[in-house]
Amino acid sequence: MPERNKSTQAIILSVKQQGENNRSACIVSPDRGVFYATLYGGSKSKMRSLVQPFNTGLIYLYEDEARHFIKISDFDVKSCHVSLHTDIYKMMAANLASEILIKTKCAGEYSSAFTLFSAFLEGLERTQGFASRTGTIRFLWRYLKLLGLQPDVNTCSSCSALISTQTSQGGTYIRHINGFVCRDCTPSFSEGQKFAKQEAPALSSSSLFYLNAVNTMRPSTVRGMELTPQNESELKNFLFLLIEHAVGSRLNCLETGSGIL
């Protein structure tokens, strides 16, 4: 008989009421990906205060594989990420990342997705204001790479010219090839085709340079790079578009968080 008592590193993604006294917790771990477990106990249960969204630590489980049943036995919380419950932007950003993990099943890369998500939550906890927003941009861009859907920002998909340098004029993203074309190639590339503005967004050279830096430079170096409000806005809108294409559906957090995210 397989061992029923198990433990794993975990982050609580969400908690919902299940029946009169119990709760169903959605959890992500580096070895199981996203899974659900039942938390028993009424409002006076100590465990209810521990099993809260974005709490991180070592979770103890009782699992009956034959009945497809998992119960939370204990949770040794290491980090509570308090500001993710008090700052509306941070809360929405964390919920957005959680929704992406759930809908993509961690891109099939449980350990890498867990590490990326954990680092994102820690970054949100430590930062304020604009720095939190740029952290969300970096998370989305890195997650697209994990999904294998990150477009090349270095070269034009039409003429192979460099487009991520600070001296170039930027490029236009073409959805159906999942790539960028330089400004010189955009007119001929789209000739005879009609693209909606959201299907072919343009990014400035400084925005492309930033995305390339996220891939090639040390995280500490990228965190120190400055983005203008214009850069932040165009990158945010671009990455929201790409991540919804990757998920294959509208993201609830982008709709409910409109004007906040």
Phi, psi and omega in degrees: 000130181294152178297129183265337179267120186225166175215154180200154171295141187206154170233130178282125180269317179200161178223130180231149179296139179225102185076199185282320186241345187261168179224151175251122181255132172265127191229148172237138179222160183287344181247347180241348186071216179272130178210169181242144178217150182267135175250117181268149176126147181278194186295338181270000181290132178299326184294332181296328179282340180272319183274083181232152181309133176076359171293139186236140178168201180261118182255140180252131187235150168246121185236128174250098185295327181295325181263001182054049186234132177229128179241141175278121179267320181198162180214113179268094186283129178258330180214135181258344180050062187303318185293343178287351177254350184245335180260119187296321179295312181299320179298314181292322179294317178295320178294323177298313179298320178298315180299321179295316178300317182294313185287336178258001181054043179060023179060018182074002181246076189303309184295315181294319179295319179297315180298316180296315180294317180299316179295324179296315179297318179297320179295317177300319182297325186273341187254168179223153171057232186299326180297327177293323180292320178291331176295323177295320177301315181294320178299311182298318180296317180291326179291325175299324177294320178299324178284348183078022185238017179280119180288156177286124180258001184273319187233151177291132180289349180261308185246358178068015177289151177291132180234356182262008179277155183290345182265353180276179182262011181086196183203168180246130179278130177249115190299314191288347173250358182049051180206171179257149170237147181290166182299326180293327184271344185304313181299315182286327181293324183263007181298131181081358178237143178250120179249135171293152183303321181286342178278338181226064179287146178259141175242141177290163180298325180291327176290318177296320179299320180295315179299320178294323179295323178301325181280330193246341184254164177298141179307321180296324178292316182294322179299333180274353180282141181267140173243138175283160174305325178294316177301313182300318182294313183289326177291319179300309182297321179296314183287327174299319178298313182294320184289327176290324174298320181294318180289326179088014178198167175294144177264124183302322183293330178287332177281312181288333182263014178301129184092347178250310179284000000 
